[in-house]
Amino acid sequence: MTDIYVPAEGKRIRMPHGQPDWPQDGRPVNQASAYETRLVRDGDLVVKPAPKKKEA
């Protein structure tokens, strides 16, 4: 399963070349992109928490 990354709390991630901002609901990181991997390394993007399971 691929991890979904969201902006860290209070962050707005602008993307280069006129692309839309990083979606608040997240998407996978392109590991071939130095920009995106740097956002993860610097803590600007974080793994989206797994949804809480409802107890039966």
N, C-alpha and C positions, 0 to 999 in steps of 0.2 A: 504494500500500500504506500502511496506517495504522501508525504507530509504536506499539509496545507499551511501556508504562512500568512499571517495577518500583520498589519502594522502594530508596533508596540503601543501601549496605551498612551494616548495623547499625540501620537505621530500621524502625520500625513505624508505619504511617500509619493513624491513626484517622480514620474518616469521620464527618461530622456526622449528626444526626437518627437515631441508633440503627442506622445502616447498618453492615454488616460492615466490618472493616478492609480496606485496599487489599490485593488478593491478591498473595502473594509471587511467583506466576508471571506477574503483570502483566495489564494490560488497557489499552485506549486511553484517553487523557485526553479528557474532555468540555471542548472549547474554550469552551463557553458558560458554564462554571462558573469563577467568579473564584477559588474555593478550590482547585480542581484546577490551574488555570494558575499560581497562586501557588506550589503545591508544586513544580511543574517549575522555575519561575524561581528558587526558593530552593535548589534542588538536592536536595530531599527525594525527588523522583521522577526517575529517569533512564531513558533509552531502554534497553530490553533488548538486550543484545548479540546479534548474529546468531549462529545455531548454526555451529560450525566444520564446514567441509566435509571429509568423509573423502576421502583420496587413494586413487585406484584402484590 
